[in-house]
């Protein structure tokens, strides 16, 4: 049984409000592609020519699917038929003028831009090679080939720094101190700088005052303990560990600009187990009871012991704070020096691409951004060319891509405004569809924080929530809403959770359930791992579960197996784990 769409007004606005720039937050299974294609169709029906519309999505495959959907809608509307998916946009059907517009759009559909963000950037810069400072015949290098070529340049650069005669070279010192971790850090930094060419280290990283602050904190800790009439052994050991660090860091204190070797040696100092846990986190000072015992042994009261512990804890935390600030400054200073050493690598990489007339995906984005920033007349011309830009999977864009969109779709502003999102968007110029819950491409540079900034820039008046889900039944969505509302909320540091609404009631059968199948322990705990009978029992348990899933699938919908032993030695069977994939209306 289907319900009426609970978000029908928001869907109608997303389709028809072509004079407003909007951000539509739509979850999985909500019909985002239909919204994108439908809005393009509405633009055509209102006389907007296809050449003035750009639809941008995440992959070439998705762009191909979107283009096919748009073409189907255009064909149907040109024939006077309104597809069910976009009926909200044409409640009275098409007027004669709208149908005529659709027929003209059908003839010019090949002028529509439907591509990825990189393809769109290429389309922006291609007519202006001189202004963009690129070779007119430049070709796009395959990402895999680009990775191989960059790695060759990186290896050449690395060998030069490892075998060179540069005394106290930061690259060589880092690798000599810890080859595995050093090479890993260098490779990651090279890739980061390659893809984030605007990134710059902080201005002032190192300060001798940080060493002096730590020395003073450690000495204050020692002096504070010396002034007591009784001592506690564990606290003494922690204080001694700080004093040892002071002596080890002595080479840093006399100079305002320490050598690379001194910095690397300081950063790779072993973390004393009395001060740090195994994962290099600060170890808490939990010696209150021992201080009470020490006070009692010295004939002092329990309150004296507590006061001594409290004072020692203040000194302990102060020394840790100073040491943490010092290590952070050392790391930042080394990072800045490594980045400076890699300037040569990045310059050689850019020169190679230019001499070979090649552009990689990052070149497309940065060149497009720079063109829009440096040539306002061209920016205005491109804005007239692409009057309506629609972007799908907006949560997977990065700050650079968002900057390009705002430059292209924003009103002219004063040069003093450096924040690109400070531009006011032209009415109807930008239509964004995204779902922050699906932001999974951080490893590619996508930044959900940039998404939140963009959402704030658009404002509440431009935000629409599409909540109806065509893919899942009510019990599944109720389960998701219940368990994910908190972990994805703004209170939890996430972009926020919008409840999903089902239009398929589903049957009254259980959609999410768990059954426990016991595995009786046949041997004592220390022999269970090697017991062959227990292994056979555990192998049979998943088979039993699979039979249950197969037998129950016809009655209860798809079932999924989750097998994993816990403290009780049980296996769980989750009914409905694959519920999101089951046919709408199924149980």
N, C-alpha and C positions, 0 to 999 in steps of 0.2 A: 504494500500500500504506500502510495506517495503522498507527501505533504506538500502544501503550497510553499513556494520558495520563501524562506524567512527573510532573505536579504534582497527581495525583488526591487525595492526602491533604490538600493545602492547599485545593483546591477544596471538598472535603467539609467542611472546617472553616469556610470562608467561608460556606457555605450553611447549616450546621446549628448553629454555635456562637452561638446567638442570645442567650446570656447573657454574651457577651464583646464589649467594644468593640474593633474591629479596624481596621487600615489595610491594605488589599490593594493591592499594587503589581502592576499588570497591564499588559503592553505592548499595542501595537496588534494587533488580530486575535486576541486571547486570549479573547474571549467575555465582556467586562465586563458588557454589558447583560444577558446571560443570568444572570450571577452576582447582579446587583442584583435582577432580577425574581424569580429563584429564592429569594433570601433573604427577600424580601417574602412569597412564597408559603409558605415554611416558617414565618414568623411567623404567618400566618393559620392554617396547619395546627395550630399549637400554641395556638390559641385567642385570639391577639391580635386585637382588633377593628381594622378598617381605619382608624377615626377616630384611633387612637393611633399611626399610622405616617405618616411623611413621607419621600418620596423626592425628592431635590433634584438637579437636573442643570444643565448650563450654558446650554442654549437651550430655548425653548419647543418647538421641533421635536423635540429630543431627549427632552424630558419627555413629549410626545405619543407618541413611539415606545415609550418605557419603559412608559407606562401601557397601551398596547395589548399589549405583551409580557406584562405582569403579568396582564391580563384573560384572555389566552389560556391562561396557565398555570393560573389559577384555574378557568376553565371545564373544562379537561382534568382537573385534580385533583378537582374536584367531581363529575365523572363517573366517577372511579375510575381514570383513565388518568394515567400518569406520563410527561411529555415527556422525550425522550432527553437534552436539554440539562441537566436537573436530576435525572437518575436517581441520581446519587451521594447526593442528599439523602434518597431513599426507596428504599434497597436492597431492602427487603422489601415494597415497595408501601405503600399507605396503610392505616392501621387504620380501623376503623369510626368511631372518635371523630374522627380527623383528617379523614376525608371529610365528616363532619357539620359540622366547623368550616369546611371549605372551602365548603360549601353556604351556610352563614350569611354567610361573607365575600363570596360572590358577590352576595348580595342587598344588601350594604352597600358594594359596591366604590366607589360614588360618594362615600363619606366619606373615601376615601384621598386624602391630599395628595400630588400629583405635579406639581411645578412647578420654576421656576427659583429661585435664591437670592433674587432680588428679590421674586418672588411669595410666597416663604415668609416673608420679612420683613414683607410687607404683611399676611399672615395672622396674624402675631404681634401686630402693633400695632392691627389693625382693631377688636378687641373693647374696646380701652382708649384711646379718643381723648382723654379728659380727662387720664389719667395720662401719655400720650405727648405731650400738648401739641400736638395737631393738630386741625384742623377735622374734625368727624365726617363731613362730606360731601366731604372733599378728594378730588380726582381725580388720577390719575397722568398727568403730562404726558409726551407723546411725546418721546423723546430728541432727535429732530431739531428739534422745536419748542422744546425747552428750550435747545438750542444757539443757536438764532436769538435767543431772548429774552435769553439771557445776553450774547450778543454786542452787542445793542442797549444793554444796561446798561453793558457794558465801553466801548463807543465813547463814550457820554455821559460816563462817568468820565474817559476819556482826554482828550477835548476840554477838559473843565473844568481838567485839570492842565496842558495845553499852552497854553491861552490865558489862564489865570488870572494874577493879580497876585502870586502867591506867589514872593518872591525866593528864588533858590537852591533851587527845588523839585527833588527828586531825579528825578522822572519827566521833567520838561522838560530837565534837564541831560543825562540819559542819551540822550534822543532827539536833542538838538542835537549831541552828540558823535559819534554814529553812528546815523543815522536807521534804516537797514535792520536792523542788528543790535539796536539798542535796542528798536524796535517788536516784533521777534521775541521778544526776552527778556521783554518785558512781557506779550505774549500768552500765552507758555508759562507764565509764573509765575501769571497769572490763572487759567488752566485748572487748574494744579496745586493752587492754594489752593481752588478751587471743589470739586475732587474729594477733597481731603485736608484737611478743615477742622480736624483735630487737629494739623496740622503747625505747628511753631513754630521760628523761627530760634534759633540758639545764643544763650545769654545774653550773654556778653562777647565781642564780635568784634574791636573795634578796640583797639589799645594803642600808645601813642607809643613804647614801648620797642622795638617791632619796627622802627621807622624808625631809631632810634639803634643798634640791633644791626646793621642793614645798613650804615649809615654807618661804623661801627667796622670791619666786615669789609672794606669796600672800601678804607678807609684803611690797614688792616693789609696788604692786598695791595700797595698802592702803596709803603708803607714797606719791605715785604720785598724788593721789586724794587730800590728805591733803595739798599739795603744791599749789593747784589751788585757785584762788580768787572767784570761783563760783563752784557750784556742780550740778550734775544731778541725780535725784532720782533713776532711774532704775539702773544706773551704780553703785551708792552707794549700792543698795540692792545686786547686784552681788558680789561686793567686800566683803560685810558683810558675804555673804554665804561662800566665800572662807575662811574667818577668822574663821567661825564656824567649817569648816572642819579641819582647823589647830588645833583647840582646841580638836576636836574629835579624831584626830590622834596622840595626844600628847603621848599616851602610846607606840607608835612605835618608837619614836625618841631616847629614852635613850639607847636602846639596839641594839647590832649588830645582835642578833638572837631572834626576838620577839616570844612570845608564840603563840601557835595555836589559842587560843581564841582571842588574839589581832589581828591576821591576819584575822580571820573570821569576827570579829566585824568590822574591817576596810572595808572589801570587801562588807559587807552587809549594810553599812551606806546608809541611804536614799539619793537619788540624788535630791538636791534642784531644784525646778521647775524654779527658776530664772537662773540656770546654765545649766539644761538639759531638753530635750524634754521628752515626755511620753515614747518613746522607748529608753531612756537613751543615746541619742545622744547629742553632744555639741550644746547648743543653741547659735545662732549668736548674736553678740552685734550690734544691729541696733538702735542706739540712736543718730544718727547724727543730726537729726532735733531737738530733745529735747535739745541737747547741744547748738545748735544755739539759742533756746529760753532762756536757762539758761544764756547764754552770754549776750543776749539783756537785760534780766531782771537786770543783774549786771552792765549794762552800757558799755558792751564790744562789740567788733565788731563780725560779723559773722565769720570772719577768725579765731578770737580767739576761738570761740566755736568749729570750725572745728579742730583746732590744739589740743584743749583739748580732743576732741573725739578720734583723731588719736592716741594720747599718751595713753589714757585709753585703747584703743583697743589693742595696743601692749602689755600692761601689762596683759590685760584680756586673750589674746591668750597664752601668756607665762605661766600664771598660769594654764590654761587648759592643755597645753602641759605637764607641770610638773606633774599635777594630773593624767593625762592619763598614763604617764610612771610609776608613783607610783602604780596605780591600776593594771597595767599589771605585774609589778614585784611581787605584792602581790598574784595575781592569779597564776603566774608561780611558786612561792614558795609553795603555797598550793598544786598545782598539783604535784610538785616533792615530797612533803611529803606524799601525798595520794598514789602515785605510789610506794614509798618505803614501805608504810604500806601494799600494796597489793602484795609485793614480797612473803610473806608467803602463800597467796591464790594461786598464780601461781605455787609455788613449790608443794603445796599439790595437786593441780590439775594434774600436771605432774606425781607425785608419784602414784596417784590413777590409771592413765591410764597405767603406766608401770606395776604396780602390777597386774592389770587385763588383761594385754597383749592386750591393745586396742590402736588404732591409729585413730585420727580424721583427717579430710582433711588438716588442717593446719600442723599437724605432718608430713604428707606425703611430703608436699612442703618443709618445713624447713629441714627435714631429708635428702631429695634429694639434696637440696642446700649444706648442710654441708658435705655430702658425696663427692660431686664433688669438693668442696673447699679443703677438708682435705686429700684426697687420689687421687693424680694426676694419678697414674697408673690405678686406677679404672676409672677415668674420661676418660683417653685415650681408655681404653677397651670399655667403653660404647659409645664413639664417633665412634669407629670402628663398633660397633654393629648397631647403628642408624646413618647411613651415610647421610641420607636425612630426615629432619624433616619438616613437613608442618603443619602450624598452621592457623586455620580459626578463624574469629571473634577476631582478634588480638587486637582490640581496647578495649576489655573487660578483658584483662590481667592486672595483677598488677605488681609492680616492682619486687617482689620476683619471680614470674613466668618468667618474662623477664630475670632475672639473671640466672635462671636455663637453659634457652634456650641458652644464650650466653656462659655459661660455657661448655655446651655440644657441641655446634656447632662452638665454637671459636678455633682459633689456640692457642697453648701453649704460655704463656707470662711470663714475669718476676714476681716473687712474690711481688715485690714492687708496681706493678700496682693494686691498690685496686678497681678501677672503672671497674666493670665487662664488661660494654659496651665498654671499651677500647680495648678488645680483637678483633682482626681482624677475621671476619667470614671465615670459610673454604669455598672455591668455591663450590656453589651448596648445601651446608649443610643445609641452612635454607630458607624456603619459607613461607612468611607471607602474609595473606590476611586480610584486615581490612577496616573499614570505620569509621573515627573519628566522623562523623555526627551521628552515631548510638551508641555512647558510653553512655550507660544509667545505668551501673552497679557500679556507684561510691559507693553506699551504701554497696556493697559487697567487696569493696577494689580496684575495677578497677580504674586505674588512667590514664586519657588521657594524662597527662603530661609525664608519663613514655613512652607512645606511641610516643610522639613527640621526646623524647630523643632517642628512638630506631630508629626512622625514620632518625634523624640526624646522628646516628652512621652508618647506612647503606649507607647514602649519596645519592646524586642526581642520580648517575649512577645506583643505585640499586632500584630506585623508578619507578613504573609503574602506570599509571592512566587508569582504565577501566571505561569508561563513558557511553557506550551504555546501554539503559534501555529497557528490553523486556516486561515490565509490564504495562507501561503507554503510553498514546498518547501524541502527541506533545504539545497541549495546556496545559495539566496538568504540564508537565515538564518545559515549558516556565514560567508558573506561579511560580513553585518552585524555578527555577533559579533566577527569578527576585526578589523574596521576601526574599530568604534565603542567597543570596550571601553575603550581608553585615553583617548580624547578626552572620554568621558562619565564617567570614573572620579572618585572623590573626590580622588585625587591631583592631578587637573587642575582642581580647584575646582568640580566638578559634583556633583549629588546622588548619583551612583553609577550603575553599569551592571549590570543583571541579564541574564544570557545568555538568549536566546530559544531555545526548544526546538521542533523541528518534529515533527509527527505524520504528515507526508507525506514519504515518502522521496524521491519524484521519480525521474526517469530518470537514467541515467549521463551524459547529454549535458551539455555545458558550459552553465552557467546564467548566468555572468558572464564576458564575454570582451570584448576590444577588438581591432579590426583597423585597420591603418593604410593609408590610401589616399593615395599620394604625389601632390603637386602640383608638378611640375617647374617650376623658376623659368625663365622664358623671357627675362627681361631682367635687367640689373644691379639690385642691391638698390634704388638710389635711384630707379629708374623702374618698379619692379614695381607700385606702387599704381595707376598710371594706365594700365597695359598692358591693352588690351581683350581680347587673347587669354588672358591669365591670368585675367581676370574670367570669361570664358566657361568656362574650365577649372574654376574654382572653383564656378561655378553648376552645372556638370554633375556634380561630385563628390557633392553631397548627393542628387541624383536617382539616381545609381548606388547610393548607400547605401540609399535607400528601396526600390529594387527588390530589393536583397539582403534587407532586412528582410521584405518581403512574401513573397519566395520561401522564406525560412527559417522563417517563423512557424509553418507547419504542422508542421515537424519539430522545431523547437527552442523552441517557445513564443513568446510575444510578445517583440519586439525593439524597442529604442528608439534613436533616432539622437542622437548628440551631435556636432555639427559646430562646429569652432572651430579656427582656424589657430594653430599654435604656431611655434616657431623653425624647425622643419623643414618648415613648410607642409603639415601633414598634417591629416586629418580622422579622428576616432575614431568607431567604431560600438560602442555598448555593448549587448551582448546581455543581456537580463534586467533592464534598467533598470526595466521595467514588470512585473517578476516578481511584485511584491507584489500586483498586480491580477489575476494569472492564476488560473484555477479551481484549487481544491485538487486535488492529485494530478496536475496537468499537468506537462509537462516544461519 
